[in-house]
């Protein structure tokens, strides 16, 4: 199975409460509606195991896919483009990692 992991911090000056409200209201709802997505989650990092400092990223997104090819097609829609633009208002240099099960 393919998935995409997204690691990011909020931009300087971005309001955490505003981002989290947007993520619950828009991001989670709209990404989970994409035909290529089996499950989409947004996770807030709370610490490192062992307590050695803070996590390098504030947020992690996990997008479980049923088709990487279809996901690419889904991302070409106007709705996905609008959502991506909204996401970029909050996220500072997100890292997108394509993963596959062993």
N, C-alpha and C positions, 0 to 999 in steps of 0.2 A: 504494500500500500504506500502511496505517496502522501507526503504532508509538507506543509510549509511552516517553518518556525520563524517568527518575527521577533527580534529583540530591539528594544528602544527605550530611550529616556524622553521625558517631555522637554520641549524647548524651554529655554530660559524665559521666564515670565508667563508660561502657560499655567493656567489654573488647574490643579489636580482634580478638584471637585467637578469643574466644568468638563474636563476630559472624561472622567468616569461616568458622568451623566450621559454624555454623548455616546460613549462606548456602549452603555446599556440600552439606550434608546434607538441608536442608529446602526452602529457597527455590528454588534452581535446579531441584531435582527436581519439586517440586509445581507451580510455575508452568509449567514445560515440559510438564506433563501436561494442562494446560487445552486443550480442543479448539480454542479460538480463537487459541492461541499457536503460531506457526510456530517461533520461536526466542526464548529468553530468556537474556541474559547479564548478569553482574554484573562490573563493572570497578572496579579500585582505581586511583585517580588517583595518579600518581607525580611529577608536576611540570608546569610550563608550558613550552611551546616558547620558546626564547630565554632560559630561566633567570631570568625576572623574578619572583621570589617563588614562593610555594606556590600550588597550585590552590585555588579557592574552595570546592570540594566534595571530600570524601575518596572518595566512591563515585558511580558512574554505573550505572544499570540501563538496559538496552535491551530492550524487549519488542516483537518483530515480530509483528504480528497478521494473521490471515487474515480477521477480521471484527471491527470495532469493536463492532457491535451484540451479537454473541455474547460478546465479552469482557465487556461490561457484565452480561450474563446469568451468565457464569461467576463473576463477582465476587460474585454474590448467594448462592453456595453456602455452607454451614456451614464447609466445609474452607477456602475462601478467606478467610472471616471469621476463622477461627482463625489462619491464616497472617499475615493483616494485623495482628492483635493482637500476634503474636510480633515482627513487623517493627517495630511501634511501640515495643517495648521497647528497641530499638537506635537507631532513626533519629530525628534531631532535625529537625523541620520539613521533611520531604521536599517537593520541588517536582516535581509530575507534569505533564509536557508532552505533549499529544497532537500528533503530527506526521504529515504525509503526504508521500509522494514528489511531486516536481514533475512 
